[in-house]
Amino acid sequence: MTLEQLTPGDLVYAASHIYNDGGIPDIPQDALLAEPGTKGVIIETGHLEESPERVLYLVRFEDSELNLGPPTGCWPEELSTTEIEKS
């Protein structure tokens, strides 16, 4: 399955380190949100007004205790549909 076929509720994995770019309140800017291989669930897909041609995925990643973290905006290149080994 490709990212384009995914819908809310589908599982994805972080393909790279994902940091807070300042868009998530109450979490320090540049805080690590997910390392490669972290499992997440898509909660929404959409587009940024500045980049309407690019799909943006809103994902909640699991923490070490399997709790879902805050909604995090991710570009397709930051996600994988196949499980990858955590670094």
PLY file of the C-alpha trace (Angstrom):
ply
format ascii 1.0
element vertex 87
property float x
property float y
property float z
element edge 86
property int vertex1
property int vertex2
end_header
0.00 0.00 0.00
1.29 3.48 -0.80
0.91 6.61 1.31
-1.53 8.04 -1.23
-3.92 5.13 -0.52
-3.94 5.64 3.24
-6.84 7.12 5.16
-7.40 8.17 8.77
-6.90 5.20 11.10
-4.16 3.59 9.00
-0.75 2.83 10.52
2.49 4.43 9.35
6.07 4.53 10.60
8.46 7.44 10.93
11.05 7.17 8.16
13.28 9.84 9.70
13.70 11.77 12.92
10.71 14.07 13.34
11.14 17.20 15.45
8.72 19.89 16.62
9.12 22.81 14.24
7.36 25.06 16.73
3.87 24.15 15.53
2.97 22.01 18.56
2.27 24.12 21.64
3.50 23.09 25.09
6.38 21.07 23.59
9.80 22.70 23.18
10.75 23.69 19.66
13.15 21.12 18.15
11.98 18.41 20.62
12.20 14.91 19.13
8.67 13.64 18.44
9.48 10.36 16.67
12.62 8.48 15.74
12.84 6.29 12.64
10.66 3.19 13.05
8.21 4.75 15.51
4.67 3.57 14.83
1.95 6.14 14.31
-1.65 6.42 13.18
-2.92 8.85 10.57
-5.67 11.04 11.97
-6.15 13.34 8.97
-4.73 14.28 5.59
-4.73 17.68 4.02
-2.68 20.47 2.46
-1.03 23.63 3.67
-2.31 26.80 2.10
1.29 27.66 1.11
1.79 24.24 -0.57
-1.56 23.09 -1.96
0.13 20.60 -4.30
1.71 18.64 -1.41
-0.17 16.25 0.88
0.38 16.74 4.60
-0.39 13.91 7.01
-1.48 14.54 10.58
-0.06 11.64 12.60
-0.03 10.67 16.28
3.07 8.64 17.13
3.38 6.13 19.99
5.72 6.88 22.87
7.73 4.25 24.76
4.64 3.36 26.83
2.45 3.01 23.71
0.55 6.23 24.43
-0.29 8.37 21.42
1.51 11.69 21.28
0.23 15.01 19.95
-0.98 15.38 16.36
2.10 16.02 14.24
2.18 17.30 10.68
4.36 15.11 8.44
5.39 15.25 4.79
5.23 12.01 2.77
9.04 11.64 2.75
9.00 11.52 6.57
6.72 8.46 6.62
6.82 4.83 5.57
4.02 2.30 5.12
6.30 -0.58 6.04
7.77 -1.26 9.44
11.40 -0.26 9.70
13.84 -1.10 12.46
14.08 1.55 15.14
17.44 3.23 15.42
0 1
1 2
2 3
3 4
4 5
5 6
6 7
7 8
8 9
9 10
10 11
11 12
12 13
13 14
14 15
15 16
16 17
17 18
18 19
19 20
20 21
21 22
22 23
23 24
24 25
25 26
26 27
27 28
28 29
29 30
30 31
31 32
32 33
33 34
34 35
35 36
36 37
37 38
38 39
39 40
40 41
41 42
42 43
43 44
44 45
45 46
46 47
47 48
48 49
49 50
50 51
51 52
52 53
53 54
54 55
55 56
56 57
57 58
58 59
59 60
60 61
61 62
62 63
63 64
64 65
65 66
66 67
67 68
68 69
69 70
70 71
71 72
72 73
73 74
74 75
75 76
76 77
77 78
78 79
79 80
80 81
81 82
82 83
83 84
84 85
85 86
